[in-house]
Amino acid sequence: MCRSIKVLRSAESPATDADIEAAALQFVRKISGYRQPSRANAEAFDQAVTEVAESSRRLLSQLAVRTSG
């Protein structure tokens, strides 16, 4: 997996929308092999980023996060 995608699950600092969008973009770039898709593939690429971000938000909202103490 892409090493530059950071872990977003944390009790101390919950992931921001920007963090989730950036991770989704990096994931889709890795899977597709495109840093920037052609115009012919841009719609599919952008839709994938949106779907991955939505799925990530759902996952993070449902995971139990351990707190220290």
PyMOL Python script that loads the backbone (N, CA, C, O; Angstrom):
from pymol import cmd

cmd.read_pdbstr("""\
ATOM      1  N   MET A   1       0.847  -1.181   0.000  1.00  0.00           N
ATOM      2  CA  MET A   1       0.000   0.000   0.000  1.00  0.00           C
ATOM      3  C   MET A   1       0.884   1.232   0.000  1.00  0.00           C
ATOM      4  O   MET A   1       2.071   1.163   0.321  1.00  0.00           O
ATOM      5  N   CYS A   2       0.313   2.319  -0.351  1.00  0.00           N
ATOM      6  CA  CYS A   2       1.041   3.583  -0.438  1.00  0.00           C
ATOM      7  C   CYS A   2       1.486   4.025   0.958  1.00  0.00           C
ATOM      8  O   CYS A   2       0.648   4.226   1.837  1.00  0.00           O
ATOM      9  N   ARG A   3       2.760   4.174   1.161  1.00  0.00           N
ATOM     10  CA  ARG A   3       3.277   4.520   2.489  1.00  0.00           C
ATOM     11  C   ARG A   3       2.962   5.948   2.902  1.00  0.00           C
ATOM     12  O   ARG A   3       3.024   6.275   4.088  1.00  0.00           O
ATOM     13  N   SER A   4       2.629   6.799   1.949  1.00  0.00           N
ATOM     14  CA  SER A   4       2.378   8.194   2.310  1.00  0.00           C
ATOM     15  C   SER A   4       0.956   8.431   2.817  1.00  0.00           C
ATOM     16  O   SER A   4       0.632   9.539   3.244  1.00  0.00           O
ATOM     17  N   ILE A   5       0.111   7.415   2.776  1.00  0.00           N
ATOM     18  CA  ILE A   5      -1.224   7.563   3.349  1.00  0.00           C
ATOM     19  C   ILE A   5      -1.092   7.317   4.840  1.00  0.00           C
ATOM     20  O   ILE A   5      -0.664   6.242   5.261  1.00  0.00           O
ATOM     21  N   LYS A   6      -1.458   8.312   5.639  1.00  0.00           N
ATOM     22  CA  LYS A   6      -1.295   8.177   7.082  1.00  0.00           C
ATOM     23  C   LYS A   6      -2.528   7.542   7.717  1.00  0.00           C
ATOM     24  O   LYS A   6      -3.616   7.555   7.141  1.00  0.00           O
ATOM     25  N   VAL A   7      -2.343   6.993   8.897  1.00  0.00           N
ATOM     26  CA  VAL A   7      -3.456   6.436   9.664  1.00  0.00           C
ATOM     27  C   VAL A   7      -4.349   7.590  10.095  1.00  0.00           C
ATOM     28  O   VAL A   7      -3.867   8.577  10.650  1.00  0.00           O
ATOM     29  N   LEU A   8      -5.643   7.469   9.842  1.00  0.00           N
ATOM     30  CA  LEU A   8      -6.559   8.561  10.146  1.00  0.00           C
ATOM     31  C   LEU A   8      -7.359   8.339  11.422  1.00  0.00           C
ATOM     32  O   LEU A   8      -8.037   9.256  11.885  1.00  0.00           O
ATOM     33  N   ARG A   9      -7.296   7.151  11.999  1.00  0.00           N
ATOM     34  CA  ARG A   9      -8.056   6.837  13.207  1.00  0.00           C
ATOM     35  C   ARG A   9      -7.247   7.235  14.427  1.00  0.00           C
ATOM     36  O   ARG A   9      -6.184   6.674  14.690  1.00  0.00           O
ATOM     37  N   SER A  10      -7.757   8.205  15.166  1.00  0.00           N
ATOM     38  CA  SER A  10      -7.066   8.680  16.352  1.00  0.00           C
ATOM     39  C   SER A  10      -8.068   9.355  17.284  1.00  0.00           C
ATOM     40  O   SER A  10      -8.907  10.141  16.841  1.00  0.00           O
ATOM     41  N   ALA A  11      -7.977   9.047  18.561  1.00  0.00           N
ATOM     42  CA  ALA A  11      -8.858   9.679  19.546  1.00  0.00           C
ATOM     43  C   ALA A  11      -8.421  11.119  19.816  1.00  0.00           C
ATOM     44  O   ALA A  11      -9.256  11.983  20.085  1.00  0.00           O
ATOM     45  N   GLU A  12      -7.121  11.376  19.744  1.00  0.00           N
ATOM     46  CA  GLU A  12      -6.595  12.694  20.069  1.00  0.00           C
ATOM     47  C   GLU A  12      -6.912  13.728  18.988  1.00  0.00           C
ATOM     48  O   GLU A  12      -7.222  14.879  19.296  1.00  0.00           O
ATOM     49  N   SER A  13      -6.834  13.321  17.742  1.00  0.00           N
ATOM     50  CA  SER A  13      -7.097  14.267  16.654  1.00  0.00           C
ATOM     51  C   SER A  13      -7.856  13.548  15.538  1.00  0.00           C
ATOM     52  O   SER A  13      -7.250  12.935  14.659  1.00  0.00           O
ATOM     53  N   PRO A  14      -9.171  13.628  15.583  1.00  0.00           N
ATOM     54  CA  PRO A  14      -9.980  12.973  14.547  1.00  0.00           C
ATOM     55  C   PRO A  14      -9.625  13.486  13.156  1.00  0.00           C
ATOM     56  O   PRO A  14      -9.212  14.634  12.997  1.00  0.00           O
ATOM     57  N   ALA A  15      -9.785  12.642  12.170  1.00  0.00           N
ATOM     58  CA  ALA A  15      -9.467  13.007  10.790  1.00  0.00           C
ATOM     59  C   ALA A  15     -10.376  14.133  10.313  1.00  0.00           C
ATOM     60  O   ALA A  15     -11.578  14.138  10.578  1.00  0.00           O
ATOM     61  N   THR A  16      -9.790  15.064   9.620  1.00  0.00           N
ATOM     62  CA  THR A  16     -10.564  16.151   9.023  1.00  0.00           C
ATOM     63  C   THR A  16     -11.046  15.709   7.644  1.00  0.00           C
ATOM     64  O   THR A  16     -10.560  14.718   7.099  1.00  0.00           O
ATOM     65  N   ASP A  17     -11.998  16.442   7.085  1.00  0.00           N
ATOM     66  CA  ASP A  17     -12.438  16.150   5.723  1.00  0.00           C
ATOM     67  C   ASP A  17     -11.268  16.240   4.751  1.00  0.00           C
ATOM     68  O   ASP A  17     -11.174  15.445   3.815  1.00  0.00           O
ATOM     69  N   ALA A  18     -10.382  17.197   4.966  1.00  0.00           N
ATOM     70  CA  ALA A  18      -9.217  17.358   4.087  1.00  0.00           C
ATOM     71  C   ALA A  18      -8.307  16.140   4.170  1.00  0.00           C
ATOM     72  O   ALA A  18      -7.783  15.693   3.149  1.00  0.00           O
ATOM     73  N   ASP A  19      -8.108  15.590   5.384  1.00  0.00           N
ATOM     74  CA  ASP A  19      -7.288  14.387   5.556  1.00  0.00           C
ATOM     75  C   ASP A  19      -7.896  13.207   4.800  1.00  0.00           C
ATOM     76  O   ASP A  19      -7.194  12.460   4.118  1.00  0.00           O
ATOM     77  N   ILE A  20      -9.210  13.054   4.933  1.00  0.00           N
ATOM     78  CA  ILE A  20      -9.902  11.935   4.294  1.00  0.00           C
ATOM     79  C   ILE A  20      -9.861  12.080   2.779  1.00  0.00           C
ATOM     80  O   ILE A  20      -9.610  11.103   2.074  1.00  0.00           O
ATOM     81  N   GLU A  21     -10.102  13.275   2.271  1.00  0.00           N
ATOM     82  CA  GLU A  21     -10.052  13.513   0.825  1.00  0.00           C
ATOM     83  C   GLU A  21      -8.645  13.249   0.272  1.00  0.00           C
ATOM     84  O   GLU A  21      -8.502  12.647  -0.792  1.00  0.00           O
ATOM     85  N   ALA A  22      -7.620  13.692   0.984  1.00  0.00           N
ATOM     86  CA  ALA A  22      -6.244  13.487   0.529  1.00  0.00           C
ATOM     87  C   ALA A  22      -5.896  12.001   0.491  1.00  0.00           C
ATOM     88  O   ALA A  22      -5.250  11.536  -0.448  1.00  0.00           O
ATOM     89  N   ALA A  23      -6.318  11.260   1.505  1.00  0.00           N
ATOM     90  CA  ALA A  23      -6.058   9.818   1.531  1.00  0.00           C
ATOM     91  C   ALA A  23      -6.809   9.112   0.411  1.00  0.00           C
ATOM     92  O   ALA A  23      -6.268   8.207  -0.224  1.00  0.00           O
ATOM     93  N   ALA A  24      -8.050   9.518   0.162  1.00  0.00           N
ATOM     94  CA  ALA A  24      -8.839   8.926  -0.918  1.00  0.00           C
ATOM     95  C   ALA A  24      -8.176   9.185  -2.273  1.00  0.00           C
ATOM     96  O   ALA A  24      -8.082   8.285  -3.107  1.00  0.00           O
ATOM     97  N   LEU A  25      -7.723  10.406  -2.481  1.00  0.00           N
ATOM     98  CA  LEU A  25      -7.047  10.760  -3.725  1.00  0.00           C
ATOM     99  C   LEU A  25      -5.786   9.917  -3.915  1.00  0.00           C
ATOM    100  O   LEU A  25      -5.547   9.401  -5.007  1.00  0.00           O
ATOM    101  N   GLN A  26      -4.989   9.777  -2.875  1.00  0.00           N
ATOM    102  CA  GLN A  26      -3.769   8.982  -2.987  1.00  0.00           C
ATOM    103  C   GLN A  26      -4.085   7.514  -3.257  1.00  0.00           C
ATOM    104  O   GLN A  26      -3.385   6.861  -4.030  1.00  0.00           O
ATOM    105  N   PHE A  27      -5.130   6.997  -2.628  1.00  0.00           N
ATOM    106  CA  PHE A  27      -5.528   5.614  -2.842  1.00  0.00           C
ATOM    107  C   PHE A  27      -5.943   5.393  -4.301  1.00  0.00           C
ATOM    108  O   PHE A  27      -5.511   4.426  -4.928  1.00  0.00           O
ATOM    109  N   VAL A  28      -6.765   6.273  -4.834  1.00  0.00           N
ATOM    110  CA  VAL A  28      -7.224   6.131  -6.216  1.00  0.00           C
ATOM    111  C   VAL A  28      -6.060   6.314  -7.185  1.00  0.00           C
ATOM    112  O   VAL A  28      -5.995   5.624  -8.202  1.00  0.00           O
ATOM    113  N   ARG A  29      -5.154   7.219  -6.893  1.00  0.00           N
ATOM    114  CA  ARG A  29      -3.947   7.358  -7.731  1.00  0.00           C
ATOM    115  C   ARG A  29      -3.152   6.061  -7.767  1.00  0.00           C
ATOM    116  O   ARG A  29      -2.691   5.628  -8.823  1.00  0.00           O
ATOM    117  N   LYS A  30      -3.000   5.452  -6.608  1.00  0.00           N
ATOM    118  CA  LYS A  30      -2.224   4.215  -6.514  1.00  0.00           C
ATOM    119  C   LYS A  30      -2.902   3.092  -7.295  1.00  0.00           C
ATOM    120  O   LYS A  30      -2.253   2.382  -8.064  1.00  0.00           O
ATOM    121  N   ILE A  31      -4.205   2.936  -7.094  1.00  0.00           N
ATOM    122  CA  ILE A  31      -4.946   1.867  -7.755  1.00  0.00           C
ATOM    123  C   ILE A  31      -4.991   2.070  -9.269  1.00  0.00           C
ATOM    124  O   ILE A  31      -4.792   1.121 -10.028  1.00  0.00           O
ATOM    125  N   SER A  32      -5.251   3.299  -9.712  1.00  0.00           N
ATOM    126  CA  SER A  32      -5.420   3.568 -11.141  1.00  0.00           C
ATOM    127  C   SER A  32      -4.099   3.683 -11.897  1.00  0.00           C
ATOM    128  O   SER A  32      -4.041   3.443 -13.103  1.00  0.00           O
ATOM    129  N   GLY A  33      -3.049   4.048 -11.180  1.00  0.00           N
ATOM    130  CA  GLY A  33      -1.776   4.279 -11.850  1.00  0.00           C
ATOM    131  C   GLY A  33      -1.665   5.672 -12.454  1.00  0.00           C
ATOM    132  O   GLY A  33      -0.688   5.977 -13.138  1.00  0.00           O
ATOM    133  N   TYR A  34      -2.662   6.521 -12.206  1.00  0.00           N
ATOM    134  CA  TYR A  34      -2.662   7.890 -12.721  1.00  0.00           C
ATOM    135  C   TYR A  34      -2.391   8.870 -11.602  1.00  0.00           C
ATOM    136  O   TYR A  34      -2.990   8.793 -10.529  1.00  0.00           O
ATOM    137  N   ARG A  35      -1.481   9.796 -11.865  1.00  0.00           N
ATOM    138  CA  ARG A  35      -1.360  10.932 -10.949  1.00  0.00           C
ATOM    139  C   ARG A  35      -2.448  11.926 -11.306  1.00  0.00           C
ATOM    140  O   ARG A  35      -3.123  12.466 -10.431  1.00  0.00           O
ATOM    141  N   GLN A  36      -2.609  12.159 -12.585  1.00  0.00           N
ATOM    142  CA  GLN A  36      -3.652  13.036 -13.128  1.00  0.00           C
ATOM    143  C   GLN A  36      -4.242  12.295 -14.323  1.00  0.00           C
ATOM    144  O   GLN A  36      -3.536  12.073 -15.307  1.00  0.00           O
ATOM    145  N   PRO A  37      -5.516  11.907 -14.268  1.00  0.00           N
ATOM    146  CA  PRO A  37      -6.103  11.152 -15.375  1.00  0.00           C
ATOM    147  C   PRO A  37      -6.321  12.022 -16.615  1.00  0.00           C
ATOM    148  O   PRO A  37      -6.377  13.249 -16.530  1.00  0.00           O
ATOM    149  N   SER A  38      -6.441  11.371 -17.746  1.00  0.00           N
ATOM    150  CA  SER A  38      -6.785  12.090 -18.982  1.00  0.00           C
ATOM    151  C   SER A  38      -8.221  12.603 -18.870  1.00  0.00           C
ATOM    152  O   SER A  38      -8.969  12.192 -17.983  1.00  0.00           O
ATOM    153  N   ARG A  39      -8.595  13.501 -19.776  1.00  0.00           N
ATOM    154  CA  ARG A  39      -9.968  14.010 -19.766  1.00  0.00           C
ATOM    155  C   ARG A  39     -10.971  12.874 -19.925  1.00  0.00           C
ATOM    156  O   ARG A  39     -12.057  12.917 -19.346  1.00  0.00           O
ATOM    157  N   ALA A  40     -10.614  11.864 -20.703  1.00  0.00           N
ATOM    158  CA  ALA A  40     -11.511  10.729 -20.934  1.00  0.00           C
ATOM    159  C   ALA A  40     -11.761   9.935 -19.652  1.00  0.00           C
ATOM    160  O   ALA A  40     -12.816   9.317 -19.502  1.00  0.00           O
ATOM    161  N   ASN A  41     -10.802   9.948 -18.731  1.00  0.00           N
ATOM    162  CA  ASN A  41     -10.915   9.174 -17.492  1.00  0.00           C
ATOM    163  C   ASN A  41     -11.190  10.024 -16.257  1.00  0.00           C
ATOM    164  O   ASN A  41     -11.343   9.483 -15.162  1.00  0.00           O
ATOM    165  N   ALA A  42     -11.255  11.328 -16.412  1.00  0.00           N
ATOM    166  CA  ALA A  42     -11.382  12.224 -15.261  1.00  0.00           C
ATOM    167  C   ALA A  42     -12.662  11.994 -14.473  1.00  0.00           C
ATOM    168  O   ALA A  42     -12.630  12.010 -13.243  1.00  0.00           O
ATOM    169  N   GLU A  43     -13.786  11.780 -15.145  1.00  0.00           N
ATOM    170  CA  GLU A  43     -15.047  11.598 -14.436  1.00  0.00           C
ATOM    171  C   GLU A  43     -15.016  10.324 -13.583  1.00  0.00           C
ATOM    172  O   GLU A  43     -15.433  10.344 -12.425  1.00  0.00           O
ATOM    173  N   ALA A  44     -14.532   9.236 -14.141  1.00  0.00           N
ATOM    174  CA  ALA A  44     -14.443   7.979 -13.394  1.00  0.00           C
ATOM    175  C   ALA A  44     -13.473   8.117 -12.224  1.00  0.00           C
ATOM    176  O   ALA A  44     -13.743   7.620 -11.130  1.00  0.00           O
ATOM    177  N   PHE A  45     -12.356   8.782 -12.447  1.00  0.00           N
ATOM    178  CA  PHE A  45     -11.351   9.003 -11.416  1.00  0.00           C
ATOM    179  C   PHE A  45     -11.933   9.820 -10.263  1.00  0.00           C
ATOM    180  O   PHE A  45     -11.798   9.448  -9.097  1.00  0.00           O
ATOM    181  N   ASP A  46     -12.586  10.940 -10.602  1.00  0.00           N
ATOM    182  CA  ASP A  46     -13.167  11.813  -9.581  1.00  0.00           C
ATOM    183  C   ASP A  46     -14.280  11.108  -8.807  1.00  0.00           C
ATOM    184  O   ASP A  46     -14.402  11.281  -7.595  1.00  0.00           O
ATOM    185  N   GLN A  47     -15.085  10.319  -9.506  1.00  0.00           N
ATOM    186  CA  GLN A  47     -16.150   9.568  -8.840  1.00  0.00           C
ATOM    187  C   GLN A  47     -15.557   8.562  -7.863  1.00  0.00           C
ATOM    188  O   GLN A  47     -16.082   8.383  -6.764  1.00  0.00           O
ATOM    189  N   ALA A  48     -14.476   7.908  -8.249  1.00  0.00           N
ATOM    190  CA  ALA A  48     -13.821   6.946  -7.363  1.00  0.00           C
ATOM    191  C   ALA A  48     -13.291   7.637  -6.110  1.00  0.00           C
ATOM    192  O   ALA A  48     -13.428   7.107  -5.007  1.00  0.00           O
ATOM    193  N   VAL A  49     -12.689   8.807  -6.268  1.00  0.00           N
ATOM    194  CA  VAL A  49     -12.192   9.557  -5.107  1.00  0.00           C
ATOM    195  C   VAL A  49     -13.347   9.891  -4.165  1.00  0.00           C
ATOM    196  O   VAL A  49     -13.222   9.741  -2.950  1.00  0.00           O
ATOM    197  N   THR A  50     -14.449  10.336  -4.713  1.00  0.00           N
ATOM    198  CA  THR A  50     -15.622  10.669  -3.901  1.00  0.00           C
ATOM    199  C   THR A  50     -16.130   9.448  -3.146  1.00  0.00           C
ATOM    200  O   THR A  50     -16.416   9.531  -1.952  1.00  0.00           O
ATOM    201  N   GLU A  51     -16.243   8.321  -3.831  1.00  0.00           N
ATOM    202  CA  GLU A  51     -16.755   7.103  -3.206  1.00  0.00           C
ATOM    203  C   GLU A  51     -15.818   6.571  -2.121  1.00  0.00           C
ATOM    204  O   GLU A  51     -16.273   6.130  -1.066  1.00  0.00           O
ATOM    205  N   VAL A  52     -14.522   6.612  -2.380  1.00  0.00           N
ATOM    206  CA  VAL A  52     -13.554   6.159  -1.375  1.00  0.00           C
ATOM    207  C   VAL A  52     -13.606   7.063  -0.153  1.00  0.00           C
ATOM    208  O   VAL A  52     -13.545   6.574   0.976  1.00  0.00           O
ATOM    209  N   ALA A  53     -13.716   8.358  -0.355  1.00  0.00           N
ATOM    210  CA  ALA A  53     -13.803   9.296   0.768  1.00  0.00           C
ATOM    211  C   ALA A  53     -15.066   9.049   1.586  1.00  0.00           C
ATOM    212  O   ALA A  53     -15.014   9.043   2.816  1.00  0.00           O
ATOM    213  N   GLU A  54     -16.198   8.847   0.917  1.00  0.00           N
ATOM    214  CA  GLU A  54     -17.451   8.571   1.631  1.00  0.00           C
ATOM    215  C   GLU A  54     -17.358   7.276   2.435  1.00  0.00           C
ATOM    216  O   GLU A  54     -17.779   7.223   3.590  1.00  0.00           O
ATOM    217  N   SER A  55     -16.814   6.254   1.827  1.00  0.00           N
ATOM    218  CA  SER A  55     -16.646   4.975   2.513  1.00  0.00           C
ATOM    219  C   SER A  55     -15.710   5.113   3.710  1.00  0.00           C
ATOM    220  O   SER A  55     -15.939   4.516   4.762  1.00  0.00           O
ATOM    221  N   SER A  56     -14.660   5.901   3.539  1.00  0.00           N
ATOM    222  CA  SER A  56     -13.706   6.124   4.627  1.00  0.00           C
ATOM    223  C   SER A  56     -14.348   6.865   5.791  1.00  0.00           C
ATOM    224  O   SER A  56     -14.105   6.536   6.953  1.00  0.00           O
ATOM    225  N   ARG A  57     -15.166   7.864   5.479  1.00  0.00           N
ATOM    226  CA  ARG A  57     -15.880   8.589   6.539  1.00  0.00           C
ATOM    227  C   ARG A  57     -16.795   7.640   7.329  1.00  0.00           C
ATOM    228  O   ARG A  57     -16.837   7.681   8.558  1.00  0.00           O
ATOM    229  N   ARG A  58     -17.526   6.788   6.597  1.00  0.00           N
ATOM    230  CA  ARG A  58     -18.409   5.827   7.270  1.00  0.00           C
ATOM    231  C   ARG A  58     -17.604   4.892   8.163  1.00  0.00           C
ATOM    232  O   ARG A  58     -17.972   4.653   9.313  1.00  0.00           O
ATOM    233  N   LEU A  59     -16.512   4.369   7.637  1.00  0.00           N
ATOM    234  CA  LEU A  59     -15.670   3.459   8.417  1.00  0.00           C
ATOM    235  C   LEU A  59     -15.162   4.137   9.678  1.00  0.00           C
ATOM    236  O   LEU A  59     -15.278   3.585  10.772  1.00  0.00           O
ATOM    237  N   LEU A  60     -14.603   5.326   9.532  1.00  0.00           N
ATOM    238  CA  LEU A  60     -14.043   6.029  10.693  1.00  0.00           C
ATOM    239  C   LEU A  60     -15.111   6.369  11.726  1.00  0.00           C
ATOM    240  O   LEU A  60     -14.829   6.362  12.924  1.00  0.00           O
ATOM    241  N   SER A  61     -16.322   6.664  11.290  1.00  0.00           N
ATOM    242  CA  SER A  61     -17.386   6.996  12.228  1.00  0.00           C
ATOM    243  C   SER A  61     -17.885   5.769  12.989  1.00  0.00           C
ATOM    244  O   SER A  61     -18.466   5.904  14.065  1.00  0.00           O
ATOM    245  N   GLN A  62     -17.665   4.586  12.442  1.00  0.00           N
ATOM    246  CA  GLN A  62     -18.159   3.369  13.067  1.00  0.00           C
ATOM    247  C   GLN A  62     -17.123   2.632  13.890  1.00  0.00           C
ATOM    248  O   GLN A  62     -17.476   1.766  14.690  1.00  0.00           O
ATOM    249  N   LEU A  63     -15.852   2.955  13.712  1.00  0.00           N
ATOM    250  CA  LEU A  63     -14.806   2.267  14.471  1.00  0.00           C
ATOM    251  C   LEU A  63     -14.744   2.751  15.909  1.00  0.00           C
ATOM    252  O   LEU A  63     -14.890   3.942  16.183  1.00  0.00           O
ATOM    253  N   ALA A  64     -14.529   1.832  16.807  1.00  0.00           N
ATOM    254  CA  ALA A  64     -14.297   2.196  18.201  1.00  0.00           C
ATOM    255  C   ALA A  64     -12.850   2.656  18.315  1.00  0.00           C
ATOM    256  O   ALA A  64     -11.938   2.003  17.808  1.00  0.00           O
ATOM    257  N   VAL A  65     -12.653   3.762  18.969  1.00  0.00           N
ATOM    258  CA  VAL A  65     -11.311   4.318  19.148  1.00  0.00           C
ATOM    259  C   VAL A  65     -10.942   4.219  20.622  1.00  0.00           C
ATOM    260  O   VAL A  65     -11.678   4.669  21.500  1.00  0.00           O
ATOM    261  N   ARG A  66      -9.790   3.622  20.866  1.00  0.00           N
ATOM    262  CA  ARG A  66      -9.314   3.531  22.249  1.00  0.00           C
ATOM    263  C   ARG A  66      -8.863   4.891  22.733  1.00  0.00           C
ATOM    264  O   ARG A  66      -8.199   5.637  22.014  1.00  0.00           O
ATOM    265  N   THR A  67      -9.230   5.199  23.955  1.00  0.00           N
ATOM    266  CA  THR A  67      -8.738   6.443  24.557  1.00  0.00           C
ATOM    267  C   THR A  67      -7.769   6.063  25.664  1.00  0.00           C
ATOM    268  O   THR A  67      -7.893   5.004  26.279  1.00  0.00           O
ATOM    269  N   SER A  68      -6.817   6.929  25.906  1.00  0.00           N
ATOM    270  CA  SER A  68      -5.848   6.655  26.963  1.00  0.00           C
ATOM    271  C   SER A  68      -6.468   6.995  28.304  1.00  0.00           C
ATOM    272  O   SER A  68      -7.257   7.932  28.428  1.00  0.00           O
ATOM    273  N   GLY A  69      -6.096   6.215  29.302  1.00  0.00           N
ATOM    274  CA  GLY A  69      -6.584   6.555  30.624  1.00  0.00           C
ATOM    275  C   GLY A  69      -7.263   5.478  31.338  1.00  0.00           C
ATOM    276  O   GLY A  69      -7.712   5.673  32.467  1.00  0.00           O
TER     277      GLY A  69
END
""", "prot")
cmd.dss("prot")
cmd.show_as("cartoon", "prot")
cmd.util.cbc("prot")
cmd.orient("prot")
